[in-house]
C-alpha cells in the first residue's frame, strides 16, 4: 500500500490521479485491472476507510422533537386551557385531565412521527444500490457501500458513478456532471493522462465522480476515493440539513386544521357569551368553554395524516412498490393513465429465440429459457447450412453470460448466447480466442451495438472483424451484402424485401426481431472512427425472440380499465410485434409508430393521445412528448421507464415509475416510485393501495369532524334553549370523548383495508378538496342527528325513566353515554361511502373492533365505577337505560344505511 493510503485520515482524493498514467494509478493503488482486489485487501481497506457512504445528518433529538410538538399552535391552546382551568377552578380534575390529553396527544404524535421516519428509512434500505466490480478475477455485484479505493468498477450507460475514480477503460464514454459542476451537457471522458495538476474538476476528463451519471458508452474505473473523501462528500460536508417538504395533502390538512381551530374558538366564545347572558358563573363557563375548545380543536389531525401516509408507503413497499416521495402515495389514487414499457413489465423478460432467418430461409429453434438444450430445425430434408459466422457474432457482440441456465446480463443478449451454444459455439472459448479490441456500445439513439475483434483463425482468415446486432431497419440501412449458403454476395432489393417480409411476419406473431451482421476490416480504426466503421455490413441472420406475456398482466390491465384507467404500451419494438402482444393482453386503442407521432401537431396529439393503445418504435423524445400530451388533457399520468433516456419522461410524469431489476440508476433517480419486481400488476396494485390510503385519511377526517360538529351543535342548542343549564356535559366528559375521537378507535381507521370495490370506481380528481360539498353535507347532517338524539335524550330522560328522575346527573349521564355510542356507530359508518356495515368487510379490521370494545368497557367503567362516577359526574345506568342509549345512537347507523342503499341503487342504474 502506498504512503498516501496508510491510515484512515489520509484522503486519496487529494492525490492528482488525473495527471498519472493508468499503469501508475493502478500501481499506486496496489490493484489489478483484470483481477481487481482480493477479498483480503478489501477487508483491510474497509477497516481503514470505512463504508462508502456520505455522512448522514444526525436525526432530531427526542427532547427537541417533544418541544416542537408541544410548541404546536393547537397544543398551545390546550396548554392555555389547562392553565386557565387551574386558575379559575378550585378543583384539580379538569386541569389534570387536560394535561393528560396533552400528554396523550404528544406521545401519540411522537410515536407516529418516529414510526413514519422508521418506515421511510426502511424504504431507503430496501433500495440499496449495487455496483459491478472485479474481485479475485471474477465479476460480481456488491453493495456500493462496500467499495474501497483500488476496486475496479464496471460502468455502462444509465449507471450512477458510485465513488470517485480514474477511468482505465472507456468506449464512447459520456458523463452528466451537472450534480457536481453544474454543466448541463454530458462531457466526453477518456483514459488519457492530463498535464495540469491544478485543473478544475469539470476539466478532469479522465476522472469520474460520485453521483454523476453515465449517459453513453461503457467504462471501467479504479476507485480513488470513497464516502466523505469524494468531491461530492466535500460539498456535502458544507451543506446544512434541509427540512422535509410536506405533501400537498398535508398542506391542505394543515390549512383545514387551522380553519377548524378558528371556528372552534368562535363557537367557544359564543357558548361563553350565551352562558353569561343566562347569568351563569363566569368561572364555570370558562371551564366548560376551555373543555369544549379542547374537544373541537383537531390537534391530532396532522399527525395522523403523516402517520397514515408513511404507513401506506410501507405497505406499498411490501407489495413491491418503493415510494421515494410521500406525495406519490396520494397521487396514485388520482392516476387516470398508465404508460408502460412492454419488455419485463407486461412480459416476463425471459427471452428465447424461436425463429432463425438466414440465407432466405427460416429455421425453428427448440428449447426453453436459458437452458442450452435444444436444436435448430429445418422444415426441409436439406442439411443445415453453416451458421457459424452468425453464431460467432451472437457470442462475441454480447456482454451476457449463461452458466448452467443462470443468466448474468441482458435477457435479449442471453437468448443469443443460448442460440450460439445450441449452434455449437463454445461461447467462453470464443471470447478467449477472439478478444474484444474496441466497441460501439448500444445506445437507443442509434439502436445497435458493435464490437471489434482479432479473429485470426482458419475459419475467419487473418483479419479483424466487426460484429453488430440491433434493430433490423437500422442495420439493413448499413448493409450491402448478404451471407448465403455459398458465401457472401451483394444484397439485392429482392433480398431486402424478403428480409422485411420475414421481419413483419415474425412481428405479427408477437416475436421481437434482431438483425445480426458483420464485416471484415484490415485494421481497427481509432476511437473516433469506430462508429463510421459499422457500415458496408454483411447480413448474417435475423432472429425472432419470444418474450411471453406475464400471466397476471392481462388481469391487471382489465382491473385498470374497470377502474377508469387507460393503459398504453410504449416500446421500441416493431409496431406489428407490439400490436400483437397488446391485443393478447387486452390493450385496445390505436397503434402508432414514433414516425406517426412526429407528424402530429401538439394539439392533435393532445386530442388523440388517450386513444392510443400502442406506441412502437419510439425514441425518448416521443415518450416525454406523449406524457405532455396526456397531461394537456388533464390526465394524471403514471409512466414507467428503465433507461437513461427515459429520465426526462419519468420526471415529467405525475408518477415516474422506474424498474428495480432492469432499471438504470438514472431512471431510478428520476422516478418517484421504484418497482422491485418490474411487474405491471404491481403498478395496478399500488394504485389500488394509493386509493385506499387516501380513503383512510378521508375516513379519519370525517369521523373527527362529525364528532366535533356534534359537540358544537349540542352546546349551541343547549346554550340557546337553556337545556341542562346550557352545559349538558362536564369538562371531563368532553375531554373523555376527545380521547375517543383522537385515540385508538380513530387511529385504527389508518390501517383499514382497501375496500373491495375500490377499483370499480373512477379515479379521484387530482384537485379534489378533502371536504367535498357532498362530504360536508354528510358531516353536517350526521352532526345534526347526533345533536337531536343527545338533546332529546337529556330532555325526556326523567319522563321515560321516572324512577331515576331524582338523581340530578341521571339525564346528563344518559345523554353523555348516548353521545359516546354515537361515536361507536359513526366509526363503523365512515369506513365505507357505499358499502353496508352488514357485510363481511366490516370484520376485516381487527384493530377497530378491539378499540371499540375497549371504548365500551371504559364507558361502562366511567358510568358504573364509584370513584370514576365522582370524577366524571355520572351515575349508574340500568340495562334498559343502556339499551335506550344504544338504540338512540344507532339512528346514525340506520340513516347512513338508508343513504348508502340509495347510493348503491343509483350507481347500478
DATAZI-V933007 format. One record per run of one state. SS is the DSSP state (alpha for helix, beta for strand, coil for the rest). FROM is the first residue (numbers start at 1). TO is the last residue. Records with the same first field share a line. If there is no record, write none. Layout:
# DATAZI-V933007
SS->FROM-TO, FROM-TO
This chain:
# DATAZI-V933007
coil->1-2, 6-11, 15-16, 20-21, 29-36, 38-38, 50-61, 71-72, 89-92, 127-129, 136-137, 147-151, 157-159, 161-163, 177-177, 182-186, 189-200, 204-206, 209-212, 226-226, 230-230, 237-247, 278-281, 297-300, 320-320, 324-325, 333-336, 342-346, 348-351, 359-360, 366-375, 379-387, 397-400, 404-405, 409-410, 423-426, 434-435, 444-447, 455-456, 458-460, 462-463, 471-471, 477-478, 485-486, 491-492, 509-511, 522-526, 534-536, 547-548, 550-552, 563-565, 571-574, 586-589, 599-601, 617-619, 633-636, 642-643, 653-654, 660-664, 671-672, 676-679, 722-722, 727-730, 743-743, 752-757, 761-772, 801-801, 805-809, 830-839, 844-845, 865-865, 873-878, 890-890, 909-909
alpha->3-5, 12-14, 17-19, 22-28, 39-49, 62-70, 73-88, 93-126, 144-146, 178-181, 201-203, 227-229, 231-236, 248-277, 282-296, 301-319, 326-332, 388-396, 411-422, 427-433, 472-476, 493-508, 527-533, 553-562, 575-585, 594-598, 602-611, 620-632, 644-652, 665-670, 680-721, 723-726, 731-742, 744-751, 758-760, 773-800, 802-804, 810-829, 840-843, 846-864, 866-872, 879-889, 891-908
beta->37-37, 130-135, 138-143, 152-156, 160-160, 164-176, 187-188, 207-208, 213-225, 321-323, 337-341, 347-347, 352-358, 361-365, 376-378, 401-403, 406-408, 436-443, 448-454, 457-457, 461-461, 464-470, 479-484, 487-490, 512-521, 537-546, 549-549, 566-570, 590-593, 612-616, 637-641, 655-659, 673-675
